[in-house]
C-alpha cells in the first residue's frame, strides 16, 4: 500500500533534486528519506529516478510527481480545514435570541467574536422566547438566548441574568400620573396587550389580566406602536424598554416577583460544534453576576 508520507518524501526529493535538501525541508534525516524512497520503489516495483543523483525522473516518477503533488496538496488543505474547524476558526453558528438581547447585548459581544473568526458564517434569528426554544429543540439554532423554557425536557438552560418586568404604556396614560410603582390593582381597569415575554409571568395578578386579554402581539415594534396609540398597556422586561420611541414610557411594577430569567439554551444530548462552544464561552465570560444586566450595558 502506498503511504502518504512516502509520496510526500518522493515529491520533496523530486522538487529539491537531492535527498539532503529534501530531508531538511521535511525535518527528517537523509537516511530516513532515502529509506522511504527505497521502500516506495520496492512497493511499485520500478525506479522513480534515472540515476542515484535524484535529479532526473523516470516516466513513472514524472507521472507520480504530477498526480501525487495534487493529492498531497489536497490532503494538506483538508487537514488545514479540519484543524481550523476544530479551533473554531471556520464553520457555522446559528443563534436564536429574544429581540432585547439581540439589540442591546449581542452587538457588544459579536464584533470581538467575529474579529478573530472572519470566515465563520453566523446567522442570527430574532424571535420571542417560545420560538427560540423551538428553534433550539429542532436543531435550527445551535444556541438560544431567551427566558427559561416551559418544557425543559430537551433543552439545557444556563442562567445569564435576571431582568424585572416593567409596565409599558403611552406617555399620556393615567398610569403615568400615579407617580409610584404600578400595582396589579392599578392595571385591573386597563386593556392588557399580551406578548411572548409577559406570558412567562406566573403570578395571580398577571394571570387575572391575561385571562381576559384578547390581543397578543409578538413583534416588539408593533407592540410599542399599539401602546403609544393608547389601545392598551403591556409588560416588557426592562432590557426591552431601553431606547423607547417618543410617546411610550416604561413604569416600575410594584413588587419584586415579576422577573424574567434569561439564559443560554442548548439542545440536550447534542454536542455543540467548536464555533458554538467558543461563542458560549465568550458569552458566559461577558456576563455580569446573574442578578442584573445593567452593569454590562453600562460598559
matplotlib code that plots the C-alpha trace (Angstrom):
import matplotlib.pyplot as plt

x = [0.0, 1.3, 1.7, 1.2, 4.5, 6.3, 4.6, 5.5, 9.1, 9.3, 7.8, 10.2, 13.2, 12.0, 11.4, 14.7, 16.8, 18.7, 18.0, 19.9, 17.8, 14.6, 15.4, 15.9, 12.6, 10.8, 12.7, 13.9, 17.3, 18.7, 18.9, 15.2, 14.3, 16.5, 14.8, 11.4, 12.2, 13.6, 10.5, 8.3, 10.2, 10.0, 6.3, 5.9, 8.4, 10.1, 12.6, 11.5, 14.8, 17.1, 20.3, 21.3, 21.8, 17.9, 17.9, 16.2, 12.9, 11.8, 8.5, 6.8, 8.5, 7.2, 3.7, 3.7, 5.1, 2.4, -0.5, 0.8, 1.6, -2.1, -3.2, -0.7, -1.8, -5.4, -4.7, -2.9, -5.8, -8.2, -6.1, -5.9, -9.7, -10.2, -7.8, -9.4, -12.8, -11.6, -10.0, -13.4, -11.8, -14.2, -17.7, -21.3, -23.1, -26.9, -28.2, -31.8, -32.4, -35.1, -35.1, -33.9, -30.8, -30.2, -30.4, -28.7, -26.3, -25.1, -23.7, -21.2, -20.1, -20.3, -17.7, -14.9, -16.1, -16.1, -12.8, -10.8, -13.2, -13.8, -14.6, -17.3, -20.8, -23.1, -26.9, -29.0, -32.7, -34.7, -37.8, -39.8, -38.8, -41.2, -39.8, -36.2, -36.8, -38.5, -35.5, -33.0, -35.1, -35.4, -31.8, -32.4, -30.3, -27.1, -27.8, -30.6, -30.8, -34.2, -36.3, -36.5, -38.3, -41.7, -40.9, -37.3, -37.2, -35.0, -33.4, -30.5, -30.8, -27.8, -28.9, -27.3, -29.1, -32.4, -34.5, -37.5, -40.7, -42.0, -45.3, -45.2, -47.9, -48.5, -47.0, -50.4, -51.7, -53.3, -50.8, -48.0, -49.8, -49.6, -46.1, -45.3, -44.7, -47.8, -49.7, -51.8, -54.8, -53.9, -53.8, -57.2, -59.1, -56.5, -56.6, -53.6, -51.8, -50.1, -46.7, -44.3, -42.2, -45.0, -46.7, -43.9, -45.1, -46.7, -48.4, -52.1, -52.2, -50.9, -52.9, -56.1, -55.3, -54.1, -57.2, -59.4, -57.0, -57.9, -54.9, -51.5, -48.6, -45.3, -43.4, -41.9, -42.1, -45.9, -46.4, -44.9, -46.9, -50.1, -49.1, -48.4, -51.8, -53.5, -55.0, -53.7, -50.7, -48.2, -45.4, -41.9, -38.6, -36.5, -33.9, -36.6, -37.7, -34.3, -34.4, -38.2, -39.7, -41.3, -44.8, -44.1, -42.9, -41.9, -43.1, -41.9, -44.0, -44.7, -43.2, -40.1, -41.7, -42.1, -38.7, -37.6, -34.7, -32.7, -30.4, -28.4, -30.3, -28.8, -30.2, -29.7, -27.8, -26.2, -22.6, -22.0, -19.7, -16.4, -17.7, -20.8, -18.6, -16.4, -19.4, -20.9, -17.6, -17.3, -20.9, -20.6, -17.4, -19.0, -22.0, -22.1, -23.3, -26.7, -28.8, -28.9, -27.8, -27.3, -23.6, -22.7, -24.8, -23.0, -19.5]
y = [0.0, 3.4, 5.6, 9.4, 10.0, 8.0, 10.1, 13.3, 12.2, 11.4, 14.8, 16.7, 14.9, 15.3, 19.0, 19.6, 17.4, 15.8, 13.9, 16.3, 19.4, 17.4, 15.9, 19.4, 20.5, 17.5, 17.8, 14.2, 12.7, 12.0, 8.3, 8.2, 9.9, 7.5, 4.5, 5.9, 6.3, 2.7, 1.3, 3.3, 2.0, -1.6, -1.1, 0.0, -2.5, 0.2, 3.0, 6.6, 8.3, 7.7, 7.8, 7.8, 11.6, 12.0, 14.9, 13.1, 11.3, 8.2, 8.2, 6.7, 9.2, 12.1, 10.7, 10.3, 13.8, 15.4, 13.5, 12.9, 16.6, 17.5, 14.7, 15.9, 19.5, 18.4, 16.4, 19.3, 21.7, 19.2, 18.8, 22.6, 22.9, 20.2, 22.0, 25.3, 23.9, 22.2, 25.6, 27.3, 29.4, 28.3, 26.8, 28.0, 29.3, 29.8, 31.8, 32.4, 35.3, 37.4, 40.9, 42.7, 40.6, 40.8, 44.6, 45.5, 42.7, 40.8, 44.0, 44.3, 40.6, 39.6, 42.1, 40.6, 37.1, 37.8, 39.7, 36.5, 34.3, 36.3, 33.2, 31.9, 32.0, 33.5, 33.5, 35.4, 34.8, 37.5, 36.0, 35.6, 33.1, 30.4, 30.3, 30.5, 27.3, 25.6, 26.6, 25.1, 22.0, 21.3, 21.9, 25.0, 27.0, 25.9, 28.2, 30.2, 33.2, 33.5, 33.0, 29.7, 27.2, 26.0, 22.4, 21.8, 18.1, 18.6, 22.0, 22.7, 26.2, 28.2, 31.3, 34.6, 37.4, 38.4, 41.2, 42.8, 43.5, 47.0, 48.4, 49.9, 52.4, 55.6, 58.7, 60.2, 57.2, 57.8, 55.4, 57.9, 60.4, 57.9, 58.8, 55.5, 51.9, 50.4, 47.6, 44.8, 46.6, 49.7, 47.6, 45.9, 48.6, 48.6, 46.7, 44.3, 43.5, 40.2, 39.3, 36.4, 37.6, 38.6, 35.2, 33.7, 35.7, 33.1, 35.4, 35.6, 39.3, 38.9, 35.8, 37.6, 40.3, 37.8, 35.6, 38.4, 39.9, 39.4, 40.9, 39.2, 40.9, 39.2, 41.8, 44.5, 47.3, 46.7, 46.2, 49.6, 51.3, 49.9, 51.0, 54.5, 54.7, 54.2, 50.8, 49.3, 48.6, 45.7, 44.3, 44.0, 43.1, 46.2, 45.4, 45.6, 49.1, 50.8, 53.5, 53.6, 55.7, 59.1, 58.7, 55.5, 55.2, 52.3, 52.4, 50.4, 47.5, 47.2, 44.1, 42.1, 38.9, 39.9, 38.8, 37.3, 35.0, 35.0, 32.1, 30.3, 27.4, 24.4, 21.0, 18.2, 15.2, 17.1, 18.2, 21.8, 22.4, 24.2, 27.5, 27.3, 26.2, 29.3, 31.6, 30.1, 30.6, 34.2, 35.0, 33.5, 35.4, 38.6, 38.4, 40.1, 38.5, 37.0, 39.2, 42.3, 43.0, 46.8, 46.6, 45.1, 47.6, 50.5, 49.4]
z = [0.0, -0.9, 2.2, 2.1, 3.8, 1.2, -1.5, 0.3, 0.6, -3.1, -4.1, -1.8, -3.3, -6.9, -6.4, -4.5, -6.8, -4.0, -0.7, 1.6, 0.8, 0.8, 4.2, 5.6, 4.2, 5.7, 9.0, 8.7, 8.4, 4.9, 5.7, 6.7, 3.4, 1.4, 3.1, 2.4, -1.3, -1.5, 0.1, -2.3, -5.3, -3.9, -3.4, -7.1, -8.4, -10.6, -10.2, -9.9, -10.7, -13.7, -11.6, -7.9, -8.1, -7.9, -10.4, -13.3, -13.1, -14.9, -16.8, -13.7, -11.5, -13.7, -13.6, -9.9, -9.3, -11.5, -10.0, -6.5, -5.9, -6.3, -3.9, -1.2, -1.6, -1.4, 1.7, 3.4, 2.6, 4.1, 7.2, 7.5, 7.2, 9.9, 12.2, 11.6, 12.3, 15.5, 16.5, 15.8, 13.0, 10.3, 10.5, 11.0, 14.0, 14.3, 17.2, 18.1, 20.5, 22.0, 20.5, 23.6, 23.8, 20.1, 20.2, 23.4, 24.3, 21.2, 19.5, 22.3, 22.0, 18.3, 16.9, 19.1, 18.3, 14.6, 14.6, 15.0, 13.1, 9.9, 7.9, 10.3, 8.9, 11.6, 11.4, 14.0, 14.4, 16.3, 17.9, 21.1, 23.9, 22.7, 19.2, 20.5, 22.4, 19.4, 17.1, 19.6, 20.2, 16.4, 15.7, 13.6, 16.0, 17.8, 20.7, 22.0, 24.4, 26.0, 29.1, 30.9, 28.6, 29.8, 28.6, 29.5, 28.6, 25.6, 26.4, 28.7, 30.4, 31.8, 33.6, 32.3, 34.1, 35.7, 34.3, 36.0, 34.1, 33.6, 32.5, 29.1, 28.0, 26.2, 27.8, 28.2, 30.2, 33.6, 35.0, 34.4, 36.8, 39.7, 40.4, 42.0, 41.0, 39.3, 41.1, 39.7, 41.1, 39.1, 36.0, 36.6, 34.5, 31.7, 28.5, 28.5, 25.3, 25.8, 24.3, 24.3, 27.1, 29.5, 29.2, 31.2, 34.3, 36.6, 39.2, 40.1, 39.4, 35.9, 35.2, 36.0, 33.5, 30.9, 31.0, 29.9, 27.4, 23.7, 22.0, 21.7, 19.8, 19.3, 17.3, 19.7, 17.2, 16.7, 20.4, 21.2, 18.4, 19.9, 23.4, 22.1, 20.4, 23.7, 22.8, 25.9, 28.1, 28.1, 30.2, 29.0, 30.6, 31.5, 28.9, 26.2, 27.4, 26.7, 24.0, 23.8, 21.0, 21.7, 23.2, 25.1, 28.7, 31.0, 34.6, 37.5, 38.6, 42.3, 44.0, 43.1, 41.9, 38.2, 36.9, 33.6, 34.0, 30.7, 29.9, 27.3, 25.6, 24.0, 23.0, 25.5, 24.3, 21.4, 21.4, 20.3, 17.4, 18.1, 17.0, 19.2, 22.1, 21.6, 21.5, 24.6, 26.4, 25.3, 26.2, 29.7, 30.3, 29.2, 31.5, 34.9, 38.0, 37.0, 39.3, 37.0, 33.4, 33.8, 34.7, 31.4, 29.4, 31.0, 30.0]

ax = plt.figure().add_subplot(projection="3d")
ax.plot(x, y, z, "-o")
ax.set_aspect("equal")
plt.show()
